[in-house]
Each structure stands twice: as structure tokens, then as C-alpha cells.
Amino acid sequence: MEVQLNIDRFSNDAVQVYGVSCDPIPTLKAWGAHEGLRLPLLSDFWPHGDVARDYGVFHEESGMAVRGTFLVSPEMKIDWSLVHGPGQQRDIGTLHDAVKHLI
């Protein structure tokens, strides 16, 4: 939620923020509307968790992705990442610092 609360500090000509979840699209739409999210939400529902697995954040035992934050270049190269377990908060200051280097 920290990213959503600071969305204007992240989105610019060099950065586009997306939320990715293993939930189905109707669930994401309802959740996004309920939370008033201003960022695009992408579904990794089927095949379930394939993108999360590719990024190394799928938790097989629970069937969900852990919290991962990635800065991906236009060439699809991961330039920076921060991964936390379920329920752990991300350090928003660390993300701010990483984004500053893109501008």
C-alpha cells in the first residue's frame, strides 16, 4: 500500500508502476476499486503463478506470491529487486532511492 500512497513519486517518464497478483482478474478489479488503486493490476492467475515463479517470488506451499518489488528496464532486464516474505513491509525509502537513479 506504501507504493499506492506514494504513486506520484514513482510514476514518471522513466517509471511505470504495475501491481501483479496471482488472483483472477475479477478479484483484482474488485479489490482495486475497493482500495481506490491508481495503478494497473495484472493477473498471474493462469497458468497459476508462472510469472511469480519466473521472478523467484512464488511460495509453493501457500500457492501465492510473496511481496516482491522489481525495477525492470524496457529491455526486460531486472535492474533492482527487493523481496519480502508474507506480511513483511517493504522499505519504501529503499525503493525511492532506487527509482531516483532511473530519472
N, C-alpha and C positions, 0 to 999 in steps of 0.2 A: 504494500500500500504506500510505502515511502516514495516509490518511483511515481505513482499516480499523483501524490500530493505535490511533487516537485516536477511534474511533467514539462512545464515551461522552461525549466533549467536544463532539460535534457534534449528536447526536440529542437532541431535547428537544421541548417542546410547539410550538415555533415552527419547528423544522427536522426534515426527514426526508431521509436520505441514500439515494440510489439510484446504482447503477453501471449505465452504459449502454454497450453494446458492439455492434459490427456482426457479432459472431459469432452462430451459430444457438443456439437455446435449449438443445439437449442439450450443446453445448460449454460454454456458460455454467454449466449445472448442475454438470457435471463439474469445471470449474475452481473454481467457488465452493466445492464440497465439499472439493476438494483443498487449497485455501487456508484453509478454515475461515472463510469470509466470513460476517459477521452483518448484511449489508445486502442489500436486494432487488436482483437483477440483471435488467435489462431488455434485450431483444434488439431491435436496429435492423437485423435481417438482411434483411427483405423488406418493401417494396422496399429493396434494399440501401443503407443509409446515408442514407435520406431525412431522418431526424431530425438526424443529424450535419450534413448539408448545411444544414438549416434554422438550425442553431446556428453555422454557419460553421467547422466543425472537420473536415469530411471531406477527406481527402487523396486526390484523384482518381488520381494516379499509382500509389499503393500500394494503393488500394481499401480503406483503413482510416481510422478517425478518429484525429486527433491528440489529445493529452491536453487536455481542456477541463473546467474546473470552473465550475459556474454556480449562483448562488443565484436561484431562481425563486419569485416570490410566488404566493400562492394564486390570484391573478388571471392567472397565467401570464405575468407581466412579468419579464424578466431584470433583476434588481436589481444584480447584480455578476457579473463573469466574470474568469477567469484562463485563458489558453490557452498551451500549450507544444507544441513540436514533438516528434516521436517520440524517445523515450529521455530527454527532459529531465524532471528532477524538478520538482514544484511546490513553491512556498514555503509550507509548511504554516502558518507564522506569519501570513502574509497572509490565509489562509483563516480562521484563528482570529479575527483582528481583524474580518473582515467578518461572521462569524457573531455575534460579540458584539453588534453593532449591531441584530441582529434580536430579541434577548432583552429 
